[in-house]
Amino acid sequence: MTDNTSDDVSRAPSLTLLGLGDMGTALARGWLAAGYSVTVWNRTPGRARALVAAGARPAESAAAAVATNSLVVTCLLDDASVGAVLEGVDLTGRDLVDVTTGTPAEARQRGAWAAGRGARFLSGGIMAVPPMAGIPEAGGYVLYSGSAELFETHRAALAVPFAARFVGSDAGHAALQDVALLSAMYGMFAGVTHAFALVRGEREIPLKEFAPLLSGWLTAMSASIEQTAEQLQSGDYGSGVVSTMAMQAAGIGTFVGTAHEQGVSPQLLTPYFDLMKRLVDDGRGAESAAGMVDLLAPGDGR
C-alpha cells in the first residue's frame, strides 16, 4: 500500500472502498474528484489500476483496506460476497456502509452481524446508474437506513457521488424501498415494451414520433400514484373514483384482441388483467386499482 506522506493528502477526508465493479469505480471516481483520499481494494487487483492512476491508494488485502479508514464502503456482487470479503476482518470501531444490492432481510442480518463485530452499520440502495455519479443534475440518489448517527457523521461524504437520503433506523428499509422503486420501473418497462411491440410493424407510425406520445402519457398518468397512496392509507378505495375496476375490466378484450391482431403476445399485460378480473369477481368493481394491492398483500389489506 502506498505511503500517505503528503500534507495535502493527510488533510483530505478519507474512506475505504471495497469492490470496483462499474458502480464501485464510479463511486471512487466521484470521491476522488471531490478531493477525498480513497483507499481501494478489489478481489481482482487489476481493476484498481486506473483508479490508482487517478490518485486512489491501493490496499493489498481487504483487511488492510479496512484498517486504513474509519469509514468503509462495500459495493460488491451480493450479500454473500460482503460476508466472504470481510470474514475475519477486524471491524471494531469502523463505520460500515454497504451499498451492495440485497434484500431487506439480508440488510437487517448484516446490520446485526456488523454490530456483533463492533461496527456501526448503514445499508444503502442506489437509485442511479454509474454514469450519473458525481452529476447532481442527473438526479441519482442513494437511500440509506440503519445507524442515524453514522449517517450524520458521514453525511457529507455519502452525498458526494449521489444525493443521500436517510429513510429510517430499520436497516432493511433502504433495500425494501430500492426494490419497490425498481419493481415499479420494471412494470413501466413492461408496458413500454408492449406498446412498442404493438406499433413497431406499422410503417406509418414512426417510432421516434410515437416515443414522445408514450413518455408524455406515462408522465401524465404518474399523477395517480399519490392518489393511490392516499386511498391505501385511508382504506377508502371507492370515493371519487373516475375509472372503476369494472369499467377498466370491460376493456380487457380490446387490449388482448388488439395484441393478437398485431401479432403480439399479451403476456406482459395478462397478469395485471387477471388481478383486475379477480377484484371485480370479488364484488369490488366500483373501486379503484388500489384494491389490487390487497390481492398481492392480503395480510395488509382490509
Sine and cosine of phi, psi and omega as CSV:
sin_phi,cos_phi,sin_psi,cos_psi,sin_omega,cos_omega
0.00,0.00,0.65,-0.76,-0.05,-1.00
-0.93,0.36,0.48,-0.88,-0.03,-1.00
-1.00,0.06,0.83,-0.56,-0.02,-1.00
-1.00,0.00,1.00,-0.01,-0.06,-1.00
-0.94,-0.35,-0.21,0.98,-0.02,-1.00
-0.94,0.33,0.71,-0.71,0.04,-1.00
-0.88,0.48,-0.64,0.77,-0.01,-1.00
-0.89,0.46,-0.70,0.72,-0.02,-1.00
-0.92,0.39,-0.64,0.77,-0.05,-1.00
-0.92,0.40,-0.45,0.89,0.02,-1.00
-1.00,0.09,-0.23,0.97,-0.05,-1.00
-0.95,0.32,0.61,-0.79,0.11,-0.99
-0.87,0.49,0.56,-0.83,-0.13,-0.99
-0.73,-0.69,0.37,-0.93,0.06,-1.00
-0.34,-0.94,0.24,-0.97,0.05,-1.00
-0.91,-0.42,0.66,-0.75,0.04,-1.00
-0.82,-0.57,0.83,-0.55,0.07,-1.00
-0.95,-0.31,0.87,-0.49,-0.01,-1.00
0.94,-0.35,0.92,-0.40,-0.08,-1.00
-0.83,-0.56,0.73,0.69,0.19,-0.98
-0.95,0.31,-0.27,-0.96,-0.03,-1.00
-0.86,0.51,-0.71,0.70,-0.02,-1.00
-0.95,0.31,-0.69,0.73,0.03,-1.00
-0.86,0.51,-0.67,0.75,0.04,-1.00
-0.89,0.45,-0.65,0.76,0.03,-1.00
-0.90,0.44,-0.65,0.76,0.04,-1.00
-0.88,0.47,-0.73,0.69,-0.02,-1.00
-0.87,0.49,-0.69,0.72,0.00,-1.00
-0.90,0.43,-0.59,0.81,0.05,-1.00
-0.89,0.45,-0.70,0.71,0.01,-1.00
-0.93,0.37,-0.65,0.76,0.02,-1.00
-0.89,0.46,-0.68,0.73,-0.01,-1.00
-0.89,0.45,-0.45,0.89,0.00,-1.00
-1.00,0.01,0.08,1.00,0.07,-1.00
1.00,-0.02,0.21,0.98,0.02,-1.00
-0.98,0.19,0.51,-0.86,0.17,-0.99
-1.00,0.02,0.91,-0.42,-0.13,-0.99
-0.89,-0.46,0.87,-0.49,0.11,-0.99
-1.00,-0.07,0.78,-0.63,-0.09,-1.00
-0.84,-0.54,0.49,-0.87,0.10,-0.99
-0.55,-0.84,0.61,-0.79,0.08,-1.00
-0.58,-0.81,0.55,-0.84,-0.02,-1.00
-0.85,0.53,-0.60,0.80,0.11,-0.99
-0.99,-0.16,0.97,-0.23,-0.13,-0.99
-0.83,0.56,-0.52,0.85,-0.06,-1.00
-0.86,0.50,-0.42,0.91,-0.03,-1.00
-0.93,0.36,-0.29,0.96,-0.01,-1.00
-1.00,0.07,-0.20,0.98,-0.17,-0.99
-0.83,0.56,-0.76,0.64,-0.06,-1.00
-0.91,0.41,-0.59,0.81,0.01,-1.00
-0.94,0.34,-0.61,0.79,0.06,-1.00
-0.89,0.46,-0.63,0.77,0.04,-1.00
-0.90,0.44,-0.45,0.90,0.00,-1.00
-1.00,0.01,-0.01,1.00,0.08,-1.00
0.88,-0.47,-0.06,1.00,0.02,-1.00
-0.94,0.33,0.40,-0.92,0.00,-1.00
-0.97,-0.25,0.88,-0.48,-0.02,-1.00
-0.98,0.17,0.56,-0.83,0.09,-1.00
-0.91,-0.41,0.56,-0.83,-0.05,-1.00
-0.97,0.23,-0.36,0.93,-0.01,-1.00
-0.49,-0.87,0.27,-0.96,0.06,-1.00
-0.89,0.46,-0.64,0.77,-0.01,-1.00
-0.88,0.47,-0.67,0.74,0.02,-1.00
-0.91,0.41,-0.62,0.79,0.01,-1.00
-0.91,0.42,-0.69,0.72,-0.01,-1.00
-0.90,0.44,-0.61,0.79,-0.04,-1.00
-0.93,0.37,-0.29,0.96,-0.10,-0.99
-0.98,0.22,-0.58,0.82,-0.11,-0.99
-0.68,-0.73,0.42,-0.91,0.04,-1.00
-0.97,0.24,-0.53,0.85,0.02,-1.00
-1.00,-0.06,0.87,-0.50,-0.03,-1.00
-0.83,-0.55,0.84,-0.54,0.01,-1.00
-0.94,-0.35,0.77,-0.64,0.06,-1.00
-0.93,-0.37,0.77,-0.63,0.04,-1.00
-0.69,-0.72,0.99,0.15,-0.16,-0.99
-0.90,-0.44,-0.12,-0.99,-0.10,-1.00
-0.92,0.39,-0.73,0.68,-0.03,-1.00
-0.35,-0.94,0.03,-1.00,-0.06,-1.00
-0.89,0.46,-0.60,0.80,0.03,-1.00
-0.87,0.49,-0.59,0.81,0.02,-1.00
-0.91,0.41,-0.60,0.80,0.03,-1.00
-0.88,0.47,-0.72,0.69,0.01,-1.00
-0.89,0.46,-0.66,0.75,-0.02,-1.00
-0.93,0.38,-0.68,0.74,-0.03,-1.00
-0.92,0.39,-0.61,0.80,-0.07,-1.00
-0.99,-0.10,0.09,1.00,0.02,-1.00
-0.87,0.49,0.81,-0.58,0.02,-1.00
0.98,0.20,-0.04,1.00,0.00,-1.00
-0.99,0.11,0.71,-0.70,0.01,-1.00
-0.96,0.28,0.91,-0.42,-0.01,-1.00
-0.96,-0.27,0.13,0.99,-0.05,-1.00
-0.83,0.56,0.82,-0.58,0.04,-1.00
0.98,0.22,0.08,1.00,-0.03,-1.00
-1.00,-0.02,0.43,-0.90,0.13,-0.99
-0.96,-0.29,0.96,-0.29,-0.09,-1.00
-0.99,-0.14,0.87,-0.50,0.04,-1.00
-0.91,-0.43,0.92,-0.40,-0.07,-1.00
-0.96,-0.29,0.93,-0.37,0.03,-1.00
-0.96,-0.27,0.34,0.94,0.08,-1.00
-0.95,0.32,0.69,-0.72,0.01,-1.00
-0.92,0.40,0.77,-0.64,0.01,-1.00
-0.31,-0.95,-0.08,-1.00,-0.01,-1.00
-1.00,-0.02,0.28,-0.96,0.05,-1.00
-0.85,0.53,-0.67,0.75,-0.01,-1.00
-0.89,0.45,-0.64,0.77,0.04,-1.00
-0.88,0.47,-0.64,0.77,0.00,-1.00
-0.91,0.42,-0.67,0.74,0.01,-1.00
-0.90,0.43,-0.68,0.74,0.01,-1.00
-0.91,0.41,-0.63,0.78,0.01,-1.00
-0.93,0.38,-0.57,0.82,0.05,-1.00
-0.90,0.43,-0.69,0.72,0.04,-1.00
-0.91,0.41,-0.63,0.78,0.04,-1.00
-0.87,0.49,-0.70,0.71,-0.01,-1.00
-0.91,0.40,-0.68,0.73,0.01,-1.00
-0.87,0.49,-0.61,0.79,0.03,-1.00
-0.92,0.40,-0.27,0.96,0.02,-1.00
-0.95,-0.32,0.26,0.97,0.12,-0.99
0.99,0.14,0.35,0.94,-0.03,-1.00
-0.89,-0.45,0.55,-0.84,0.22,-0.98
-0.98,0.18,0.45,-0.89,-0.13,-0.99
-0.69,-0.73,0.63,-0.78,0.08,-1.00
-0.66,-0.75,0.76,-0.65,0.06,-1.00
-0.98,-0.22,0.63,-0.77,-0.03,-1.00
-0.80,-0.60,0.63,-0.78,0.11,-0.99
-0.90,-0.44,0.91,-0.41,-0.10,-1.00
-1.00,0.10,0.89,-0.45,0.04,-1.00
-0.98,-0.20,0.93,0.37,-0.06,-1.00
-0.17,-0.99,0.18,-0.98,0.14,-0.99
-0.90,-0.44,0.39,-0.92,-0.12,-0.99
-0.75,0.66,-0.68,0.73,-0.04,-1.00
-0.89,0.46,-0.26,0.97,-0.02,-1.00
-0.99,0.13,-0.19,0.98,-0.07,-1.00
-0.89,0.46,0.72,-0.70,0.05,-1.00
0.97,0.24,0.13,0.99,-0.01,-1.00
-0.85,-0.53,1.00,0.00,-0.10,-1.00
-0.82,0.58,-0.62,0.78,-0.05,-1.00
-0.93,0.36,-0.21,0.98,0.04,-1.00
-0.95,0.31,-0.35,0.94,0.10,-1.00
1.00,0.03,0.14,0.99,0.02,-1.00
-0.95,0.30,0.50,-0.86,0.05,-1.00
-0.45,-0.89,0.24,-0.97,0.05,-1.00
-0.83,-0.56,0.77,-0.64,0.11,-0.99
-1.00,0.07,0.76,-0.65,0.00,-1.00
-0.84,-0.54,0.63,-0.78,0.10,-0.99
-0.57,-0.82,0.48,-0.88,-0.05,-1.00
0.75,-0.67,-0.80,-0.60,-0.05,-1.00
-0.95,0.30,0.92,-0.40,0.04,-1.00
-0.91,0.41,-0.57,0.82,0.00,-1.00
-0.90,0.43,-0.68,0.73,0.04,-1.00
-0.87,0.50,-0.72,0.69,-0.03,-1.00
-0.86,0.50,-0.71,0.71,-0.01,-1.00
-0.92,0.40,-0.62,0.79,0.00,-1.00
-0.88,0.48,-0.66,0.75,-0.12,-0.99
-0.91,-0.41,0.34,0.94,-0.04,-1.00
-0.80,0.60,-0.71,0.71,-0.06,-1.00
-0.89,0.46,-0.68,0.73,-0.01,-1.00
-0.92,0.39,-0.69,0.72,-0.04,-1.00
-0.90,0.43,-0.47,0.88,-0.05,-1.00
-1.00,0.09,0.01,1.00,-0.04,-1.00
-0.95,0.32,-0.83,0.55,-0.05,-1.00
-0.95,0.32,-0.67,0.75,0.01,-1.00
-0.63,-0.78,0.38,-0.93,0.10,-1.00
-0.86,0.52,0.58,-0.82,-0.06,-1.00
-0.92,-0.39,0.78,-0.62,-0.02,-1.00
-0.81,-0.59,0.87,-0.50,0.03,-1.00
-1.00,0.06,0.79,-0.61,-0.10,-0.99
-0.87,-0.50,0.31,0.95,0.13,-0.99
0.77,-0.64,0.24,-0.97,-0.08,-1.00
-0.99,0.14,-0.27,0.96,0.09,-1.00
-0.96,0.29,0.91,-0.41,-0.09,-1.00
-0.86,0.51,-0.35,0.94,-0.03,-1.00
-1.00,0.08,-0.17,0.99,-0.12,-0.99
-0.95,0.32,-0.52,0.86,0.05,-1.00
-0.91,0.41,-0.72,0.69,0.01,-1.00
-0.90,0.44,-0.64,0.77,-0.01,-1.00
-0.89,0.46,-0.73,0.68,-0.01,-1.00
-0.95,0.32,-0.54,0.84,0.09,-1.00
-0.85,0.53,-0.78,0.63,-0.02,-1.00
-0.92,0.38,-0.60,0.80,0.04,-1.00
-0.88,0.47,-0.71,0.71,0.00,-1.00
-0.91,0.41,-0.67,0.74,0.01,-1.00
-0.93,0.37,-0.55,0.84,0.05,-1.00
-0.89,0.46,-0.68,0.74,0.05,-1.00
-0.89,0.45,-0.63,0.78,0.03,-1.00
-0.87,0.49,-0.72,0.70,-0.01,-1.00
-0.92,0.38,-0.56,0.83,0.09,-1.00
-0.89,0.46,-0.65,0.76,0.06,-1.00
-0.90,0.44,-0.70,0.71,0.02,-1.00
-0.86,0.51,-0.58,0.81,0.03,-1.00
-0.89,0.46,-0.70,0.71,0.03,-1.00
-0.91,0.42,-0.65,0.76,0.03,-1.00
-0.90,0.44,-0.67,0.74,0.03,-1.00
-0.87,0.50,-0.71,0.70,0.00,-1.00
-0.90,0.43,-0.66,0.75,-0.01,-1.00
-0.87,0.49,-0.72,0.69,0.01,-1.00
-0.92,0.40,-0.57,0.82,0.03,-1.00
-0.89,0.45,-0.60,0.80,-0.01,-1.00
-0.91,0.42,-0.67,0.74,-0.15,-0.99
-0.99,-0.14,-0.18,0.98,-0.14,-0.99
-0.86,0.51,-0.55,0.83,-0.06,-1.00
-0.98,0.17,-0.06,1.00,-0.04,-1.00
-1.00,-0.09,0.95,-0.32,-0.05,-1.00
-0.88,0.47,-0.48,0.88,-0.06,-1.00
-1.00,0.06,0.10,0.99,0.11,-0.99
-0.86,-0.50,1.00,0.09,0.00,-1.00
-0.87,0.49,0.75,-0.66,-0.07,-1.00
-0.88,0.48,-0.56,0.83,0.00,-1.00
-0.94,0.33,-0.37,0.93,0.08,-1.00
-1.00,0.06,-0.50,0.87,0.03,-1.00
-0.96,0.29,-0.54,0.84,-0.09,-1.00
-0.82,0.57,-0.74,0.67,0.01,-1.00
-0.91,0.40,-0.49,0.87,0.10,-1.00
-0.89,0.46,-0.69,0.72,-0.03,-1.00
-0.91,0.41,-0.75,0.66,-0.03,-1.00
-0.91,0.41,-0.62,0.78,0.03,-1.00
-0.91,0.42,-0.64,0.77,0.01,-1.00
-0.91,0.41,-0.70,0.72,0.01,-1.00
-0.90,0.44,-0.63,0.78,0.04,-1.00
-0.89,0.46,-0.69,0.73,0.01,-1.00
-0.89,0.45,-0.66,0.75,-0.04,-1.00
-0.95,0.31,-0.32,0.95,-0.01,-1.00
-0.91,0.42,-0.27,0.96,0.04,-1.00
-0.88,0.47,-0.39,0.92,-0.02,-1.00
-0.95,0.30,-0.26,0.97,-0.06,-1.00
-0.88,0.48,-0.73,0.69,-0.02,-1.00
-0.92,0.40,-0.59,0.81,0.04,-1.00
-0.90,0.44,-0.66,0.76,0.03,-1.00
-0.88,0.47,-0.67,0.74,0.02,-1.00
-0.87,0.48,-0.68,0.73,0.00,-1.00
-0.90,0.44,-0.66,0.75,0.00,-1.00
-0.91,0.41,-0.67,0.74,0.01,-1.00
-0.90,0.43,-0.62,0.79,-0.03,-1.00
-0.95,0.31,-0.60,0.80,-0.02,-1.00
-0.99,0.10,-0.41,0.91,-0.07,-1.00
0.99,0.13,0.05,1.00,0.01,-1.00
-0.98,-0.19,0.97,-0.24,-0.04,-1.00
-0.99,-0.17,0.01,1.00,-0.14,-0.99
-0.92,-0.38,-0.38,0.92,-0.08,-1.00
-0.95,0.32,0.76,-0.65,0.10,-1.00
0.92,0.38,0.35,0.94,-0.01,-1.00
-0.97,0.26,0.81,-0.59,-0.02,-1.00
-1.00,0.01,-0.68,0.74,-0.03,-1.00
-0.87,-0.49,0.99,-0.10,-0.08,-1.00
-0.96,0.29,0.24,-0.97,0.05,-1.00
-0.89,0.46,-0.63,0.78,0.01,-1.00
-0.88,0.47,-0.67,0.74,0.02,-1.00
-0.90,0.44,-0.70,0.71,-0.03,-1.00
-0.93,0.36,-0.65,0.76,-0.02,-1.00
-0.90,0.43,-0.49,0.87,0.01,-1.00
-0.90,0.44,-0.36,0.93,-0.02,-1.00
-1.00,-0.07,0.03,1.00,-0.05,-1.00
-0.85,0.53,-0.65,0.76,-0.01,-1.00
-0.86,0.51,-0.58,0.82,0.02,-1.00
-0.91,0.41,-0.68,0.73,0.00,-1.00
-0.91,0.41,-0.71,0.70,0.00,-1.00
-0.93,0.37,-0.65,0.76,0.01,-1.00
-0.90,0.44,-0.68,0.74,0.02,-1.00
-0.89,0.46,-0.65,0.76,0.02,-1.00
-0.87,0.50,-0.73,0.69,-0.01,-1.00
-0.91,0.42,-0.62,0.78,0.03,-1.00
-0.88,0.48,-0.58,0.82,-0.03,-1.00
-1.00,0.04,0.01,1.00,-0.01,-1.00
0.96,0.30,0.51,0.86,-0.06,-1.00
-0.91,-0.41,0.71,-0.71,0.08,-1.00
-0.94,0.33,0.71,-0.70,0.04,-1.00
-1.00,0.04,0.25,0.97,-0.17,-0.98
-0.88,0.47,-0.39,0.92,0.03,-1.00
-0.98,0.21,-0.35,0.94,-0.04,-1.00
-0.98,-0.19,-0.50,0.87,-0.15,-0.99
-0.87,0.49,-0.57,0.82,0.04,-1.00
-0.88,0.48,-0.63,0.78,0.03,-1.00
-0.93,0.37,-0.67,0.74,0.03,-1.00
-0.88,0.47,-0.60,0.80,0.02,-1.00
-0.88,0.47,-0.63,0.77,0.05,-1.00
-0.91,0.41,-0.64,0.77,0.04,-1.00
-0.85,0.52,-0.73,0.68,-0.03,-1.00
-0.91,0.42,-0.60,0.80,0.04,-1.00
-0.89,0.46,-0.66,0.75,-0.01,-1.00
-0.90,0.43,-0.68,0.74,0.02,-1.00
-0.91,0.42,-0.69,0.72,0.00,-1.00
-0.89,0.45,-0.43,0.90,0.04,-1.00
-0.99,0.13,0.11,0.99,0.03,-1.00
0.99,0.14,0.36,0.93,-0.05,-1.00
-0.90,-0.44,0.54,0.84,-0.05,-1.00
-0.92,0.39,-0.32,0.95,-0.01,-1.00
-1.00,0.10,-0.05,1.00,-0.05,-1.00
-1.00,0.03,0.12,-0.99,0.09,-1.00
-1.00,0.04,0.01,-1.00,0.01,-1.00
-0.92,0.40,-0.23,0.97,0.01,-1.00
-0.85,0.52,-0.50,0.87,0.00,-1.00
-0.88,0.48,-0.39,0.92,-0.01,-1.00
-0.94,0.35,-0.34,0.94,0.08,-1.00
-0.88,0.47,-0.58,0.81,0.04,-1.00
-0.88,0.47,-0.57,0.82,-0.02,-1.00
-0.94,0.34,-0.52,0.86,0.01,-1.00
-0.99,0.11,-0.54,0.84,-0.03,-1.00
-0.74,-0.67,0.95,0.33,-0.10,-0.99
-0.88,0.48,-0.46,0.89,0.00,-1.00
-0.91,0.42,-0.41,0.91,-0.03,-1.00
-0.97,-0.23,0.01,1.00,-0.06,-1.00
-0.99,0.11,-0.20,-0.98,-0.08,-1.00
-0.99,0.11,0.00,0.00,0.00,0.00
